Amino acid sequence: MPSSVLHHAVDELPEGQRTAVHLHYFEGYSTKEIAAIAGESPATVRSHLFRARKALKKALEGADDEQA
């Protein structure tokens, strides 16, 4: 799967989820650090990441089906 597919899927996430994913997976920040940066609670950041992973899994599974 090309990385452009992943980047497109991340770009389609709602802003809070997109920010959390970028800071956590691409920049290496912890959920506590992201919470401080975003002005949210760590629980909210964990929720953003949980929902983002779920949405990305669904989007990327669909991308695999289209390429097959």
C-alpha distances in whole Angstrom, upper triangle without the diagonal:
4,6,8,7,8,11,12,12,14,16,17,19,22,24,25,22,20,22,22,19,19,22,21,18,18,21,22,25,27,27,31,30,28,31,33,31,31,34,33,34,31,31,30,27,26,26,24,21,22,22,19,17,18,17,13,13,14,12,9,10,12,8,7,11,11,9,11
4,5,6,7,9,10,11,13,15,16,18,22,23,24,21,19,21,22,18,18,21,21,17,16,20,22,24,26,27,31,30,27,30,32,30,30,33,32,33,31,32,30,27,27,27,24,22,23,22,19,18,19,18,14,15,16,14,11,13,14,10,10,14,13,11,13
4,5,5,6,9,10,11,12,14,16,19,20,21,19,16,18,18,15,14,17,17,14,13,16,18,21,23,24,27,26,24,27,29,26,26,30,29,30,28,29,27,24,24,24,22,19,21,20,17,16,18,17,13,14,16,13,11,14,15,12,13,16,15,14,17
4,5,5,6,8,10,10,12,15,18,19,21,18,15,18,19,16,15,18,19,16,14,18,20,22,25,25,29,27,24,27,29,27,26,30,29,31,29,30,28,25,25,25,22,20,22,21,17,17,19,16,13,15,16,13,11,15,15,11,13,16,15,13,17
4,6,5,6,9,10,11,13,17,18,20,17,15,18,18,15,15,19,19,16,15,19,21,23,25,25,28,27,25,27,30,27,26,30,29,30,28,28,26,24,24,23,20,19,20,18,15,15,16,14,10,12,13,9,8,11,11,8,10,13,11,11,14
4,5,5,6,9,10,11,15,16,17,14,12,15,15,12,12,15,15,12,12,16,17,19,21,21,25,24,21,24,26,24,23,26,25,27,25,25,23,20,20,20,17,15,17,16,12,12,13,12,8,10,12,9,7,11,12,9,11,14,14,14,17
4,5,5,6,9,10,14,14,16,13,10,13,14,11,10,14,14,12,11,14,17,18,21,21,24,23,20,23,25,22,21,25,24,26,24,25,23,20,20,20,17,16,18,17,13,13,15,13,10,13,14,11,11,14,15,12,15,18,17,16,20
4,5,5,6,9,12,14,16,14,11,14,16,13,13,16,17,15,14,18,20,21,23,23,26,25,22,24,26,24,22,26,25,27,26,26,23,21,22,21,18,17,18,17,13,14,15,12,10,13,13,10,10,14,13,11,14,16,15,15,19
4,5,5,7,11,12,14,11,10,13,14,11,12,16,16,14,14,17,19,20,22,21,24,24,21,23,25,23,21,25,23,25,24,23,21,19,19,18,15,14,15,13,10,11,12,9,6,9,10,7,7,11,11,9,12,15,14,15,18
4,5,5,9,10,11,9,6,9,10,8,8,12,12,11,11,14,16,17,18,18,21,20,17,19,22,19,18,21,20,22,20,21,18,16,16,16,12,11,13,12,8,10,12,9,7,11,12,9,10,14,14,13,16,18,18,18,21
4,6,8,9,11,10,7,10,12,10,10,13,15,14,13,16,18,19,21,20,23,22,18,20,22,20,18,21,21,23,22,22,20,17,19,18,14,14,16,14,11,13,15,12,10,14,14,11,13,16,16,15,18,20,19,20,23
4,7,9,11,10,8,11,13,12,12,16,17,16,16,19,21,21,22,21,24,23,20,21,24,21,19,22,21,23,23,22,19,18,19,17,14,14,16,13,10,12,13,10,9,13,12,10,12,15,14,13,17,18,17,19,22
4,6,8,6,5,9,10,9,11,14,14,14,15,17,19,19,20,18,21,20,17,18,21,19,16,19,18,19,19,18,15,14,15,13,10,11,12,9,7,10,11,8,8,12,12,10,13,15,15,15,18,20,20,21,24
4,6,6,6,9,10,11,12,14,15,16,17,18,20,19,20,17,20,20,16,16,19,17,14,17,15,17,18,17,14,13,15,13,9,11,13,10,9,12,13,10,12,15,15,14,16,19,18,19,22,23,23,25,28
4,6,5,6,9,10,10,12,14,15,15,16,18,17,18,16,18,17,14,14,16,14,11,14,13,16,16,17,13,12,14,13,10,12,14,12,10,14,15,13,14,17,18,16,19,22,21,21,24,26,26,27,30
4,5,5,6,9,10,11,12,14,15,15,16,15,15,13,15,14,11,11,13,12,9,11,10,12,13,13,9,8,11,10,6,9,12,10,9,13,14,13,14,17,18,17,19,22,23,23,26,27,28,29,32
4,5,5,6,9,10,10,12,13,14,15,14,14,12,15,15,11,12,15,14,11,14,12,14,13,13,10,8,10,8,5,6,9,7,6,9,11,10,10,14,15,14,16,19,19,20,22,24,25,26,28
4,6,5,6,9,10,10,11,12,14,14,15,14,16,16,12,14,16,14,12,15,14,16,16,16,13,11,12,12,8,9,12,10,7,10,13,11,10,14,15,14,15,18,19,19,21,23,23,24,27
4,5,5,6,8,10,10,10,12,11,13,11,14,12,9,11,13,10,8,12,12,14,14,15,12,9,12,12,9,9,13,12,10,13,15,14,14,17,19,18,19,22,23,22,25,27,27,28,30
4,6,5,6,8,10,10,10,9,10,8,11,10,7,9,12,10,9,12,11,12,11,12,10,6,8,10,7,6,10,10,9,11,14,13,13,16,18,17,18,21,22,22,24,27,27,28,30
4,6,5,6,7,9,10,10,11,10,13,13,10,12,15,13,12,16,14,15,14,14,13,9,10,11,8,6,10,10,7,8,12,12,10,13,15,15,15,18,20,19,21,24,24,25,27
4,6,6,5,6,9,9,11,12,14,13,10,13,15,12,12,16,16,17,16,17,15,12,13,15,11,10,13,14,11,12,15,15,13,16,18,17,17,20,21,20,22,25,25,25,28
4,6,6,5,6,6,8,9,11,9,7,10,12,9,10,14,14,15,13,15,14,10,12,14,12,10,14,15,13,14,17,17,16,18,21,20,20,23,25,24,26,29,29,29,31
4,6,6,5,5,6,7,10,9,7,11,13,12,12,15,14,15,12,14,14,10,10,13,11,9,12,14,12,12,15,16,15,17,20,19,19,22,24,23,24,27,28,28,30
4,6,6,8,9,11,14,13,11,14,17,15,15,19,18,18,16,17,16,13,13,15,13,10,13,14,12,11,15,15,13,15,18,17,16,19,21,20,21,25,25,25,27
4,6,8,11,13,16,14,12,16,17,15,16,19,19,20,18,20,19,15,16,18,15,13,16,17,14,14,18,17,15,17,20,19,18,21,23,21,22,26,26,25,28
4,6,9,12,14,11,10,14,15,13,14,17,18,19,17,19,19,15,16,18,16,14,17,19,16,16,20,20,18,20,23,22,21,24,26,25,26,29,30,29,32
4,7,10,12,10,10,13,14,13,15,18,18,18,15,18,18,14,14,17,16,13,16,18,16,16,20,20,18,20,23,23,22,25,27,26,27,30,31,30,32
4,7,8,6,6,10,11,10,12,14,14,14,12,15,15,11,12,15,14,12,16,18,16,16,20,21,19,21,24,24,24,26,29,28,29,32,33,33,35
4,5,5,6,9,10,11,12,14,13,12,9,12,13,10,10,14,13,11,14,17,16,16,19,20,20,21,24,24,24,27,29,29,30,33,34,34,36
4,5,5,6,9,10,10,12,10,9,6,8,9,6,7,10,10,9,12,14,14,14,17,19,18,20,23,23,24,26,28,28,29,32,33,34,36
4,5,5,6,9,10,10,9,8,5,9,10,8,9,13,13,12,15,17,17,18,21,22,22,24,26,27,27,30,32,32,33,36,37,37,39
4,5,5,6,9,10,10,10,8,12,12,10,12,15,14,14,17,19,18,19,22,23,22,25,27,27,27,30,32,32,33,36,37,37,39
4,5,5,6,8,8,9,8,11,10,7,10,12,11,11,14,16,15,16,19,20,19,22,24,24,25,27,29,29,31,33,34,34,37
4,5,5,6,5,5,5,8,8,6,9,11,11,12,14,16,16,18,20,21,21,23,26,26,27,29,31,31,33,35,36,37,39
4,6,5,7,8,8,12,11,10,13,15,14,15,18,20,19,21,24,24,24,27,29,29,30,32,34,34,36,38,39,39,42
4,6,8,10,11,14,13,11,14,16,14,15,18,19,18,20,23,23,23,26,28,27,28,31,32,32,34,37,37,37,40
4,5,9,10,12,10,9,12,13,12,13,17,17,16,19,21,21,21,24,26,25,26,29,30,30,33,35,35,36,39
4,7,9,12,10,10,13,14,13,15,18,19,19,21,23,23,24,27,28,28,30,32,33,33,36,38,38,39,42
4,7,8,6,7,10,11,11,13,15,16,16,19,20,21,22,24,26,26,28,30,31,32,34,36,37,38,40
4,5,5,7,9,10,11,13,14,16,17,19,20,21,22,24,26,27,28,30,32,33,34,36,37,39,41
4,5,5,6,9,10,11,12,14,15,16,18,20,21,22,24,25,26,28,30,31,32,35,36,37,39
4,5,5,6,9,10,10,12,14,15,17,18,20,21,23,24,25,27,29,30,31,33,35,36,38
4,5,5,6,9,10,11,12,14,15,16,18,20,21,22,24,26,27,28,30,32,33,34,36
4,5,5,6,9,10,10,12,14,15,16,18,20,21,22,24,26,26,28,30,31,32,34
4,5,5,6,9,10,11,12,14,15,16,19,20,21,22,24,25,27,29,30,31,33
4,5,5,6,8,10,11,12,14,15,17,18,20,21,23,24,26,27,29,30,32
4,6,5,6,9,10,10,12,14,15,16,18,20,21,22,24,26,27,28,30
4,6,5,6,9,10,10,12,14,15,16,18,20,20,22,24,25,26,28
4,5,5,6,9,10,11,13,14,15,17,19,20,21,23,25,26,27
4,5,5,6,9,10,11,12,14,15,17,18,20,22,23,25,26
4,5,5,6,8,10,10,12,14,15,16,18,20,21,22,24
4,5,5,6,9,10,10,12,14,15,16,18,20,21,22
4,6,5,6,9,10,11,13,14,16,17,19,20,22
4,5,5,6,9,10,11,12,14,16,17,19,20
4,5,5,6,8,10,10,12,14,15,16,18
4,6,5,6,9,10,11,12,14,15,17
4,6,5,6,9,10,11,13,15,16
4,6,5,6,9,10,11,13,15
4,5,5,6,9,10,11,12
4,5,5,6,9,10,11
4,5,5,6,9,10
4,5,5,6,9
4,5,5,6
4,6,5
4,6
4
